């Protein structure tokens, strides 16, 4: 789990990177919760996601947004953090230029940033969005949503009520060839205190199915 320092829009960005063990491996970038509320790449949900992607054979990067840890700069209301995420993805792509799939995953504030990055980077194959703060931020930019993905949230979440997440999914999931799966974890609040294993299981099951579908689509395109 080597520490890495990347060039960001406001100076260095601190990250942790696990390189792929095989050539032509997929890549994944992970985005953490709100910097002004204690969010960092060491958040336990983000770390669990990191381990999940590593265990599935991805070249995996998690990093601190500007002003967090050793990353330079100051909080910028999401605009700067989106630029940070784009720079981190650029860095990851220079390390693994042959990656057949590119995934993005985020928790809470990081899910909001991740979905915005998804709109700007057509090479992103899919997304994992954990507790997207649909009651706090406008997700209407997801029209149309360019890729399928998985949304996970807890039915006891008092910070992001489940109804707001379901409403957001209903608005953006009505597009051709794009399917947003939803997995609700019973008894889980916003922080998934004792339910991290279930988060892992949900993500692993989704990745196994969705990556196989994408591989089949790519193979068909090559044949055509």
Rosetta blueprint (number, residue, H / E / L):
1 X L
2 X E
3 X E
4 X E
5 X E
6 X E
7 X E
8 X E
9 X L
10 X L
11 X E
12 X E
13 X E
14 X E
15 X E
16 X E
17 X E
18 X E
19 X L
20 X L
21 X L
22 X L
23 X L
24 X L
25 X L
26 X L
27 X E
28 X E
29 X E
30 X E
31 X E
32 X L
33 X L
34 X L
35 X H
36 X H
37 X H
38 X L
39 X L
40 X L
41 X L
42 X L
43 X L
44 X H
45 X H
46 X H
47 X H
48 X H
49 X H
50 X H
51 X H
52 X H
53 X H
54 X H
55 X H
56 X L
57 X L
58 X L
59 X E
60 X E
61 X E
62 X E
63 X E
64 X L
65 X L
66 X L
67 X L
68 X L
69 X L
70 X L
71 X L
72 X L
73 X L
74 X L
75 X L
76 X L
77 X L
78 X L
79 X H
80 X H
81 X H
82 X H
83 X H
84 X H
85 X H
86 X H
87 X H
88 X H
89 X H
90 X H
91 X H
92 X H
93 X H
94 X H
95 X H
96 X L
97 X L
98 X L
99 X L
100 X L
101 X L
102 X E
103 X E
104 X E
105 X E
106 X E
107 X E
108 X L
109 X H
110 X H
111 X H
112 X H
113 X H
114 X H
115 X H
116 X H
117 X H
118 X H
119 X H
120 X H
121 X L
122 X L
123 X L
124 X L
125 X L
126 X E
127 X E
128 X E
129 X E
130 X E
131 X L
132 X L
133 X L
134 X L
135 X L
136 X L
137 X L
138 X L
139 X L
140 X L
141 X L
142 X L
143 X L
144 X L
145 X L
146 X L
147 X L
148 X L
149 X E
150 X E
151 X E
152 X E
153 X E
154 X E
155 X L
156 X L
157 X L
158 X L
159 X L
160 X L
161 X L
162 X H
163 X H
164 X H
165 X H
166 X H
167 X H
168 X H
169 X H
170 X H
171 X H
172 X H
173 X L
174 X L
175 X L
176 X L
177 X L
178 X L
179 X L
180 X E
181 X E
182 X E
183 X E
184 X E
185 X E
186 X L
187 X L
188 X L
189 X L
190 X L
191 X L
192 X L
193 X L
194 X L
195 X L
196 X H
197 X H
198 X H
199 X H
200 X H
201 X H
202 X H
203 X H
204 X H
205 X H
206 X H
207 X H
208 X H
209 X H
210 X H
211 X H
212 X H
213 X H
214 X H
215 X H
216 X H
217 X H
218 X H
219 X H
220 X H
221 X H
222 X H
223 X H
224 X L
